[in-house]
Structures are given as C-alpha cells and as structure tokens.
Amino acid sequence: MRSEQFIEGTRLQDALDLYVFDKRLRLLLLDAIERIEIAVRGDIAQLLGEHDAFAHTNPALLHGNFTKKLKPKTGKTGYSDWIKNYNELVARSKEDFVKHYCSKYGGPLPIWIAVELWDFGLLSNFYQGMAIGDKEQIAAKYGLHSWKTMASWLRTINHVRNIAAHHSRLWNKNLVDQPKMPEPGEITTFDRLIGNTEVASRVYGVLCILAHLMQKVCPNSSWQCRLKQMMKNFPHVPNVSAGDMGCPPDWTDHDFWSDKFIVAL
C-alpha cells in the first residue's frame, strides 16, 4: 500500500485520537525532561564549581578530545563550537540575574550561573566533553557504571526533546539517535530490554530511561503513574497499538511501572 492511501475503514476520529494521545505523550515527556535537565545542570555546576568557579571556560579541566581534537570538516574543536554557542546565549540573554552579575562583577559568569542559560543540547555536549572522572561521578549518581551510557542517554533525551518541543509526531517515530542500554546486571530493571532493538529504536525505551532518572531526581513524583495510565488508555484504532511505540506485550509488568516504583495519584 502506498503512503498516500488510507487503510479501509479509517476514520477522521482515529487520526484525531492518535493526535491527542501524541500531544499528551509529548507534554508528559517534556515534564520529566525539564526536571532531569535542572538536576543534571545542578550536578555539573556543583562538581565542576568545586574545581574552578569558571570551569566551563577552562579547557584544562575538560577532556582533550573535546578541547584539542579538530573536526575534519570544520577544523575546529568541539569545545570551540560549544563556547561559541554558549557566548551567543549569554550575549542574547535578557535575564535579570545575568544583567545584575555583569554590571556588578563583569567578566565571565561562574558555572553555577552559566548553567541556567544552557539548553539541553549545550548540556549534553558539555557532559560529553567533561573529564572522564567527572563524567563517571555524575553517572554514578544515576546508578550507571559507565559515563558512556549516561552520555548516550543525554543525547537521546535531547533528540526526543527537540521532537516534542517542535510539536512533531513522536508516539511511533523511529528514533535517529538511539540510546545505549546498560550492561546486563548494571540496572536490573533494564535487563529484559537488552537486545530488543524495537525498544531502543522507539519512544518506549526513552520512557523507561526517563522513569529510571525520575526515580533519582523526583522519587515521590506521580509521573510514572500518570504515564502508565495514559499508555494503558492507548486509542482503540484499527491496525495500530502501543506496540508501535516499542512497547513489548508485557510492558505493564516491567518494574518501571510497578507499584513499588511509582506513587499512586
């Protein structure tokens, strides 16, 4: 069947129901991402601020691949691109706290102020460019043994955030930037997902990652309960199902959504 053809029996109401579901999904996803973003920004500011108040402007504190390795296409380092984007954000900022600091103290913003201006893309790229020991320390706060997994998660969350923020369809999208799953036994709740390419390539895998991170950031939140209830009420539309989101048939039995991990409304 060609993409411009409708499946027999398709109704306008079916398309509307899927649209409303997708909108609710995007809003719930952005709710979790906002909290995670604030938490990780705070972690970075606290950790690197102990090294140097202006750590984000000090290449010596970051990984050499970020600050010294040139990109073949541009001849620039990842850090030079990052600091350029960051400086543009500062220059455009109309935040009172930025104006106050610059007028009173001048010079660069300390990292605990600077992070307030970072978008998720800057945050993800900066984490990737941090020194390995610092990356591992932050990853450990979220139950991860490998900073590479944390870096992968942040990249994927940024990718999905951009989809949601631009009001694009998300529920059955095949993700371009797919997350790395933890190693077997690293986080037992993920063990049954390992090797399932459908989970990793669709939004369900991201929802599981957000559920895990939300337990670290906001353990008393009802976010997982609200998400589970919404997904259980997936629209009754012919030829589509929650499986198109990457949800395995037994997804409701996964520990991410069990009573011991979520707070009832």
N, C-alpha and C positions, 0 to 999 in steps of 0.2 A: 504494500500500500504506500502511495506517495504521501509526502508530508502535508500536501495541500488538501488531502482527502480526509473526511471525517469518518470515524467508525460508525456503522449503522446504529441508530438509536441514541446517538449523542444528543444531549440537551444543553441549552444555554445555562440552565441551573447547575449542571455538573461543573461547567467551567467556572461559574461564579463560586461554587462551594470550594473548589480547589484554590481559587484565588484568595478567598477569605482565610482558608486554612494556612496558606503560604504566608499571608500577611501576619497572622498571629504567630506563626513559627519564627518569622524574622524578628518580630518585636521581642519575643521571649529570648531569642538568641542574643540580641543586642543588649538586653538587660543583664545577662550573665557576663558578656564580654566587657561591658563597662566596669563591672566590679572587679573582674580579673585584671583588666588594664590598670586600674588605680592601684591594686595590690602589688603588681609586679613593678610598676613605676616606683612605688614606695620602697620596695625591696632593693632595687638598684640604687636609688638615692641614698638609702641608709648605708648600704655596704660600701659603695664607692666613695661616699662622703667621708667615711672614716679614713680613707686613703688620702683624699685630697678634695677640698671643697669645690674645686673646679675640675674634677676628674674627667668629665666629658670633653674638656678642652686640652687634656694632657695625653697625647698619644703614647707616652711611655708606660701608661697604666693599662693599655689595651693590647690586644693580640697583634702580633706582627703581620699576619696575613691581612688584617683589616687596615693597618696603618702604613704598610710598606709595599705590599704586593700590588703591582699595577694590573689593571684590567686590560686585556689585549685590545679590545675595541675602542676604549676611550683613552688609555694611557694614564688613567687616574686611579687612585686607591679608593677602596670602599669608604674609608674614613673621610677622604676629601669630599666625596659626594654627600656623605652624611652631614658633615659640618656645614656644608653649603646650604643644604635643605633646612638644617636647624637654624642657621643665622637668618635665613629668609623668614622663618616663622617668627623669630624674635623681632625682626625689623617691621613685620606687618602687625604684630600684636598690639591690641588696644586695651589689654588687661591693665587694671589699675595697679596690681602688685608689681608688674613689670615696669611701669612708668615710675612708681614710687622708688623701687630699688635703683633704677638707672639714674634718677635725678639726685638721690641721696648718696649713693656709693659709686656710681659709674662702673666701668669695666664689665667683664663678663658676669652672667648670672651664676650663682652657685648651683650645684647639681640639684639640690632639693627644691629650688625654684624652677630651674630649667625643665625638669621632668613634667611640670604642669602644662607645658606647651607642646610636649611630644604627642603626635598622633600614634596610632598603633603601628603604622609602618616604620616610623622612626624608632619606636620602642623595640620592635622585632629585630631590625637591622643592628641596633646598638647592642642588644643582648648577644647576637651572633658575633659581634666584634670584640666582646669583652675578653679579658684574660681567662684562661681555662679554669683556674682555681676559683675565680669569682663566679663563673657560669655554673660550675658544679655546686657551689654553695647555695645558689638560688634554686637550682633544680632540686636539690635535696629537700628544700622547704616544701616542695610539692610532691614528695615521695618518689622522685625519679633518681635513678643511679647514674644516668647519662645526660650530660648537658645537650648532647645531640638530639635527644628525644624532645627536650624542652624547647630547643631552637626550632625543631620541626613543628611542634605544636603552635608556637607563636606565629610562625609563617602561615600555617594553615588557618589559624583563627583570623589573622589579618586578611587573608584571601576571602574567607567567608564573610567577615565583617563588611568588606567592600561590596560584596554582592548584596548583602542585606541593606546596607546604607543607601545603595543606589536603586533600591526597590526592584531588583531583578528577581526572577523566579529562582527559588532555592530548593524546594522540597525534593525534587527528583534530579537535580543538576549533577552531572558528573564533574567532580572537583579536579581542577588542574593541579593545584598544589595540595597533594595528599599527605596526611600526617604519618609519621613513623610510629608504629606500635611499640610499647615497652617489650623488653625481653621476657620470655616465659618465667613466671615466678616473681618478676620485679614488682608488679602490681597485680595481684591475683584476680581482681575484678576484670582485667583486660584479657586474661588467658584464653577465654573462649572466643575472643575476637581475632586472635593472632592467626594470620594466614587466610583470613576471609577478605578477599580483595574487594568484594561488593561493599563491605562495611567501610573499608578505608577510602573507597572512591566516592562514597555518597555522604550525605549530611549526618546519617546516624552515627558514624564514627566520631564526628566532631561533637555531636551532642553528648556522647559518652565522655569525651575529653573534658568538655565544659562541666559535666556533672562531677567528675573527679576533682577538677580545680575549684569548683564552687564549694565542695566539702572542705577544702583547705582554707578558702577565703571567707565564706559565709556559711559555717556549718549548721546554723539554725534557720537558714532560708527555706522557704517553701517552693523554691524554683523547680526542683526536680519533680515535686508532686504535681505542680501545675503543668509541667511539660508532659509528664506521663499521662495525665488526664486528657490533655489536648490530643495527644497521639492516639490514645485509645478511641477517641471520637473522630478518627480519620473519616473523611467524607465517603459515603456509600456511592461510589461512582464505578460503573462497569469498566472492567479491564485495567483498573489501577488499584493500588493498595499501598499500605505502609512499607511493603517490601521494596517498592520503587525508591524509597528513601534510604535503602540499605539495611532496613530492619530485618533481622532473622525472624523466622516464625515464632521462636521462643523469646523474643526480646523482652516481653513483660516479666520474664523470670530472671533477667540479668540483675546482678547485685546493685547496679547503678540506680535502679528504680525500686528496690526492696524497702520495706518499712523501716528496717534498721538504718538505712542511709538517708531517708527523707523524713521531713517533718510534716505531719498532716496539716491540712489547711484549717 
